[in-house]
Amino acid sequence: MRDTRESRLLLVVLVAVAFALITVDIRGGESSPLNGARRAAADALGPVERAASGLVDPVAGTVRAIRDAGTHQQRLDQITRENTDLRQRLASSDTAAGRTKQLDDMLRTAGAGGYTIKAAQVIAIGAAQGFSWTITIDAGSNDGLARDMTVINGQGLVGRLTTVGPTTSTVLLASDPGFTAGTRLEGSNEIGFANGQGTGPMRVSLLNGRAQVKAGDRLVTFGSQSGRPFVPGVPVGQVVEVEATPGQLTKTILVQPYVQFTRLDLVGIVVVPPRTDPRDAVLPPSPAPTPSVAPGTQPVVPVTPDAPGAPVAPGASVPSAAAGATGASTVPSAAAAGSAAAKPSPSGGN
């Protein structure tokens, strides 16, 4: 259609009619003259709209699901990353707390013995097929370490250095069958030699075959010349069994080590030995003995003499029920009765 004056006039008329109809519809409200036409159009076009909606909605839902799938997966990935990060933080916090306690215990042990130590972390263990109990630590000659230095932790003797590199070192554990260390028995100072037995208790041979030793006694290292390979006073373990060796020059005992060799993490290497032998000072305080009661006996409970049920000493008079009423009569004791029977009567004297 060409843009003529008649067409422009028709467009203006149509726009004016549309505005007029809108105005009439708004002002008419529910009584609008256009309601009938609107209802008729709705009745005619409603089924068509519903059919079209039934066909289009599934397609639209599929499109939305495809469009939103990426968003949901991204949110799921974000939540997974956050959970992983939280778990790592929690594990790191627990590990840090555990290592802090290990370090505190080790520093307390070193302070009690007067040892100067270099802390290190276990980074590897020896090959199981080699039947050797060794660990590798992250410290070496660059840190002032040298062969045959004593290795400890917060519980006691771990082992000794056997190989030292610039940044790493190998420790022979006290549980290794080839390990030997001089020991001294707490209190009696009996000397012996301890050998590792893998996962079992250490075997200690006391030089004195008649030494008095029992289960529960504790041992520390005897010490070596210049503190190598062992400084004195390091806790070794506790006696769990005394083997019967009659007629032998030595006495064999089994000792449970204080150190748990399968759970090592932080260790300390003694770089400077103590000036004096700490003797038994590094051992933890002995537990207080609990009082024992012989079978068939009852513990003594102190009771005041005036209290009901109070025990009566032999020979003492016990008020009878009547005496309790009169306050005068008593039952003579056996000793008093015997004394009266032995006393001669006046008639017997004539």
PyMOL commands that set and color helices and strands:
alter all, ss='L'
color gray80, all
select helices_A, chain A and resi 5-31+35-113+128-130+141-143+225-227+261-263+321-326+334-342+346-349
alter helices_A, ss='H'
color red, helices_A
select strands_A, chain A and resi 116-125+134-137+150-152+157-164+169-173+180-185+191-195+202-206+218-221+235-242+251-257+266-272+318-319+330-331
alter strands_A, ss='S'
color yellow, strands_A
deselect
rebuild
show_as cartoon
